[in-house]
Amino acid sequence: MFVPIGPGRAEVRLPCGMARQLRKNSLTRVMSWRSFLCFAVAFASAAGTSRAYAWDYEGHRLVNRLALAALPNDFPSFVRSVTQIERTSFLSGEPDRWRNVPDLSMKHSGGSWTDHFLDLEYLPEAGIDVETLTSFRFDFVVQFAAGRAANAHKFAPIDPAKNRDHTQEWPGFAPWAITEYFGRLRSGFSYLKVYEELGTPDEVLNAQANIVYVMGILAHYVGDCAQPLHTTKHYNGWSGDNPNDYTRWNGIHSLADGFPTKAGFEFGQLAPRLEAAKPVALLSRSDGRDPMFVAVLDFIRAQNSQVAPLYQLEKDGKFRTGVMTDEARAFFEARILQGSQMLASIWLTAYRNAVPDTYLRSALIRRATAATLRDPAAKGTP
């Protein structure tokens, strides 16, 4: 069951059991809309929903569809079928749906919460140089924890009552999540190539389904990072020193998330502005960092540079609730297009840099050989 909880904000999803109980309960039939809304908001608060969603469901679908349109002709055609376009588009909203559960362990895990953002300003406050940021997630966890402890005076105290899922300590892990899903996607293409050579039709279809799944999940996190307020500690109103007198209104994030839908962004209007996707250059680095991680981090930093301009639009009255200006439209069109281009580039890089899985190939050759010995007429079947 979904309940809208504010302009531009994704709906609250109530657990199926709770929704059924509400429908069965005779009080529900006489409950006013106001009291039901209050109940839903209270549930969301209890579940720890404190940061808004990046884009809304339709916004994420738009990023996904535009990215698919930017792929060159040599990209596997199975992802372009009507069914698979709808599948990846649906999956681009999956990580947000993971957040709509009461399970604290699920909320604590990166996929449902902290993988959606990176508040860049917290890194230097913890003594971490963004220019040399490690591409290893758990090395970063150790470094940030130590840096936060050593610079505790720079961080606001954490209220345990609002931190039941133990996520408040962290600045977010988006670039690590995107890099990890890139690796999973490249793996998918690696074993697909082997199954296409030596596997069964069902194995090929399953490998293709896995690829579509990872593409869709990856689309969500890249789309998140195209929204500037997912790259900053100022994600829900300006935080800390405020020399430019930017708004501290905590609804700015929700307003930004819903803007593409409210402004009526359409695929047909934006698609002509796409450029053909180009792969990320995966050249070895002297510092040993993963080149895809560095490329993703650069993308996030570029979106972070748009945080102040977004707040300036609000200050100038050009980005407000109920106000639809050309300046705001142009700003968010650029974000959607840049997110789509980055996503297409990551997908393309995974495909073009996937080498056949040699371990799997050896296993399938052994399987085929054994099958032939059992039945000389067998051709590659177990």
N, C-alpha and C positions, 0 to 999 in steps of 0.2 A: 504494500500500500504506500502511495506517495502523498506527501503533503507539502505544498509550496511554503517556504518559510521566509520569503522576502523577495524583493525585486532583484532579478538577475542571479538569484541563488538557486542552486540545485535543490531538488525536493528532498525531504526526509524520507528515507525508506524504513518503514516499521517492519520488524521481523514477521514472517508469515504467521507464526503462532499468535503473536500479539494482535495482528490484524484480524485473524479469524475470531479471536476472543472478543475483540471490540464489536465485530459484526454480530456475534451471538448474544452479547450482553444486551439485555433489554434497555439498559440506560443509554446505550449508543443511539437508539432510535429517537430519543428525545434530547440528546445532547446538542446544544447549539453549536454552530460553526465556530464561534469565538472560543468556547470552552474546549472544543476538539483541537483547535489550532494551538491553544495554550499547552494542551497535553503534548502535542507533537514537538513543540519547541522545547518543552521541559525534557522530553526524551532525548532530543538531539544534544541538549546541554549536558545531560547525564552521561551520554556516550562520548563526550569529549570533543564534540565538533566545534573547534575554535578557529580554524583557518578555512576560508572559503575555497570552493573548487576553482580550478583554472578553466576558463571557458565554461560553457555548459555542454550538454550532450551534443547539441547540434553544432556547436563550435568545433568540438573535437572531430565530429564526422566530416566537417568541411575541410579541416586541415588534412585529414586522411585522404579524402577524395582528390584534393588538389595535388597531394604528394604522388598519388597513383598516376595522375595525369602528366606529371613531370618526368616520369620514368621513360628512358629510351626504349626503342623497339626491341633491343636485344635482351631486355629483362624478361624472365619467364612469363609466358602469356597466361598461365593458369590463374594468376592473381587478378587478371583483368576481366574474368567472367562476371556476369551480373551477380551471381551468387557469392563469389569471393569478394567482390567490391563491397557488398552489403555485409559480409562476414567481418572483414577488417574494419569497416566503419563501425559496426556494433562493438567490436572488441576495443576500439579506441576509447570507449567509455568504461571498460571493465575495471581498471584500478580505482576509479571513483566508487564503483559499486562495492568493491572490497571494503571501503571505508564505512559502509552503512550497516555495520554489525556491532553488537555489544561486546564482542570478545576482545579483552584487553591485549592478549598475546597477538592477535591479528592487527590491532591498531598499532602495537609497538613495532611490528615488523615493517621493514622499509617499503615493501610494495604497496601497503595500504595507507601509508602516511608520509614518512620523511623522504621517500624517494621522489616525491612530487615537486620538490623545491630545493633551492640552495640560497640561504640568506648570506650573500657574499660579505657584507660589512662585518659580520661576526668573526671572519677569519683573521684579519689583521688585529682585531681586538683581542684575539687569543694568541697573538704573536706568530701567526702563520702567514708566510709570504705566498700570495696567490700565484705569483710567477713560477714558483717551484712546487706547487701543490702536488702531492703524491697521487698517483693513479691507483694505488692500492687502498681499497675501502677501509680495511681494518687498521692499516698503518695510520690512516687519517683519524680514525676513531680514537686511537691511543694519543695521537698528537693533540687533537682538539681537546680531549678531556684534560690532559696535562696543562695545556695552554689556558683553558678556562679556569682551572683551579689556581694557576699562577697569577691570573689577571682577574680575579673574582670581582674586584671593585668596578670593572667595566661592564659587568653583566647584572641585570636586574635579578633580585632573588626569585626563586621558583616557589610557587605556592603548591605544596603537595596535594592539596585538595583538587587542584586543577591539572594535576599531572599523574593521574592514576595509570596512564599508559606508558609513563616514563619516556616521553618524547620531547619534553620541553628543554632538555639539556642540549639538544642537537640543532645544528644550523641547516640540516637537510643534506641529502645524499644524491641529488638528481644526476650529476655528471657520472657518478659511479654506476648508478642504475642503468643509464642509457648505454654506457660502454659495455656493461655486462650483458644487456639484451642484444647489443650488436654482436657480441661473441656467440650468443646462443643462435642468432639468426645465421651467422656465417657457418656455424656447425650444421644447422639445418640444411643449408645448400650443399655442404660438403657430403653429407650422407645421402641427400637426394640424388646427387650425381651418380653415386655408386648403386643405389637402388634402381635408377633408370637403366643402368647397364646390366645388373645381375639380379635384381630383385623381382618380386612378383608384382602384378598390377595393384594388389591391395597394399603392399609395402610402399609403392610409389604414391598412392593416394594418401596414405597415412603421413608420409614424409611431407607431402604438399600441405596437408592440413596443419601439421606442426609449424611449418613456415608461415602460413597465414596467421596462425595464432600469435606467434612471436612478433610478426610485423604489426599486428593490431595493438598489442600491449606496448610495444616500443613507441608506436604512434602517440600514445597517451602522454608519455613522459616528455617526449620532444615537444608536443603541443603545449604542455604545461609551461615549459621553459621559454616558449615564445611570448607568454604573458609576463610582462616585466615585473609584476608584483609577486611573481614566484621566484625572483632572484634577489630579494632584498628583505632586510629586517623591517622596512617600511611597508610591509605587505598589507596592512590593514589600518592605514592612517600613519602620518609621519611620526617616527619614534625618536626620542631624544632631542638633542639640540635642533632648533628649527629656525635658523637665521632668515629663511625666505618666507616664513609664516605660511607654510603649506598646511593643508587641512589635516587634522588628526581624526577626522570622521572615520569610524571603523566600517563604514559601508562602501568605501571606495573600491575594495577588492571585488565585492559582489557585483557592483555596477560595471566594473571592467569585464568580469567573466561573462556577463550576459549581453554585452554591447553588440557583438557580431549578430546575434539573433534578433535583438531589438531593432538594430539598424537594417535588418533584412539582407545581410550579406548572402549572395548567391554564387554557386559554383560557376555558372555561366558568365557572370560579370568579372570574376577574378581569374579564371583559367587562362584567358588570353594574355595575361600579364606574366605568366609563368615562363621560366627559362628551363631548357632541358637540363635535367639533373646531371651533375658531374660528381665522380667519386672523390672521396677524401683521400689525399695522398698519405699512405701509411708508411712513411719513411722512418727508418730507425733514428732515434734521437740520442744525442750524446749524454743526456741526463737520465736515460733509461726509462723515461715515462712512456706510457702507451700513447701513440700518436692519435688514436681515435679519441681518447680521453681529453687530450689537449685541444683537439678540434671542437669537441663538445663544450669544454670549459670556455673556449674563446666565444662560442655562440652564446653561452649564458652571460658572459661578461658584456657582450654587445647588447643584449636585451636589458641588462642592468643599467647600461648607459641611458636607457629610455625612461628610467624611473622618474627622475627630476622633470623631464619634459611632460610626462603624464600628469604629475602633480601641478605643473604650471598650467596645463590645460584646465584643470579643475579650478585653480585659483583665478584664472581669467574668465571663468564662467562658460567655458566651451566644452566642459565635460561634467555634466550635472544630471541628476535624476530628472527625467522629463525633457531634457535638452538634447537635440540631435544636430550637431554642427558638422560642417564639411571638414573642419580641422580634426575633430575627434574621429570621424569616419576614416580619413586618410591615415591617421595614426594607427588605428586598429587593423585596417586593411594591410598595412605594411607588416604588422606583427604576424598576422595570419599567413601572409605570403612567405615571409622569412622562415616561419616554422615549417611550412610545407616544403620549401626548398631544402631545408636542412634534413628533414625526415627522408625525403626522396634520395638525397645524397648518401645518407647512412644505409638505407636499404640497398642502394646500388653498390656501395662499397662492399657490403657483406656478400653480395652475389659474385662480384667480379674477383674478390679475393678469397673465395672459397675453393680450396683444393680438395680433390676426392679423399674421403676418409680411408686411409690405407689399411687400418686395422679392420674396419668393417669389410672392405673389399676382400681381404684375405679370408675372413670368416665366411663370406658368401661363396668364394671360390671353393673352399673346403666343403661347404654344404652342397654345392653343385656336383663336385667330384664324388662325394659320398652317395648322392642320389643316382648318379650315373652308374656307379658300381652296383647299386641295388637293382637298377633298372636302366639298361643302356638306352632306352627310349626317352628317359627323363631329360628335360632340358632346363636345368637351373632351379628345379623345384625341390623342396625339402624331401 
